Amino acid sequence: MEYRIIKSPSTGTMDILFRRKGSPSTIPLGNYDAVGLVQGRLIDMVVAADIAEKAAGVVVEDIKGQCPQNLIMIAIFGDTASVEAAMEEIQYKLK
């Protein structure tokens, strides 16, 4: 799996992510201080989303892409501390 955190994402970056979301949001998406990106196999991303939402007050969305290796990506939206906590918990539990 690959992990990245974008602190203070630009409007353009957020636009890219919102356009590529895999499904309509059930939770309104607003302005977020940070976004965590995690890419991996589908089974790992479903588990990672569950871990992130249980670890911190974040919103997780699937992000559409075209990957020949069948990897998918999730985006974790929230304040910086919550996104960092969620990402650390994912890395700890999915090593």
C-alpha positions in Angstrom: 0.0 0.0 0.0 1.0 3.6 -0.5 0.2 6.5 1.8 0.3 10.2 1.4 -1.1 13.2 3.4 -1.8 16.5 1.8 -2.0 19.3 4.4 -4.0 22.4 3.4 -5.0 21.0 0.0 -5.5 23.5 -2.7 -8.9 24.2 -4.2 -7.7 22.5 -7.4 -6.6 19.4 -5.6 -10.0 19.2 -3.8 -11.8 19.7 -7.1 -9.8 16.8 -8.7 -10.7 14.5 -5.8 -14.4 15.5 -5.7 -14.7 14.9 -9.5 -13.2 11.4 -9.1 -15.3 10.3 -6.2 -16.7 6.9 -6.8 -20.2 7.6 -5.4 -22.4 10.4 -4.1 -21.5 11.4 -0.6 -23.9 10.5 2.2 -22.1 13.1 4.4 -21.7 16.6 3.1 -18.2 17.4 2.1 -16.9 20.8 3.1 -13.6 22.5 3.6 -11.0 20.2 5.2 -7.6 20.9 6.6 -6.1 17.7 5.3 -6.7 14.7 3.0 -5.0 11.4 3.4 -4.6 9.2 0.3 -4.2 5.4 0.6 -3.9 3.1 -2.4 -3.9 -0.6 -2.4 -6.0 -3.8 -3.1 -9.8 -3.5 -2.7 -10.0 -5.7 0.4 -7.3 -3.6 2.1 -9.0 -0.4 1.2 -12.4 -1.5 2.7 -10.6 -2.5 5.9 -8.6 0.8 5.9 -11.7 2.8 5.5 -13.3 1.1 8.5 -10.1 1.6 10.6 -9.9 5.3 9.6 -13.6 6.1 10.5 -13.3 4.2 13.9 -9.9 5.9 14.8 -10.8 9.5 14.2 -13.6 11.9 13.1 -12.9 11.6 9.4 -14.9 11.1 6.2 -13.7 8.4 3.8 -14.5 8.4 0.1 -13.5 6.0 -2.6 -11.7 7.6 -5.6 -12.1 6.3 -9.1 -9.0 5.6 -11.2 -7.7 3.6 -14.1 -5.1 1.2 -12.7 -4.0 -1.8 -14.7 -2.9 -3.5 -11.4 -6.5 -3.2 -10.1 -5.5 -1.0 -7.2 -8.0 1.4 -5.8 -7.6 4.6 -3.7 -9.5 6.1 -0.8 -9.4 9.7 0.4 -9.6 10.5 4.1 -11.0 14.0 4.7 -10.8 15.8 8.0 -8.7 18.1 10.2 -5.0 17.5 10.2 -4.7 15.8 13.5 -7.6 13.4 12.7 -6.3 12.5 9.3 -2.8 11.9 10.7 -4.3 9.7 13.5 -6.4 7.7 11.0 -3.4 7.2 8.7 -1.2 6.1 11.6 -3.8 3.6 12.7 -4.2 2.2 9.2 -0.5 1.7 8.9 -0.2 0.1 12.3 -3.1 -2.3 11.8 -2.4 -3.3 8.2 1.4 -3.9 8.4 
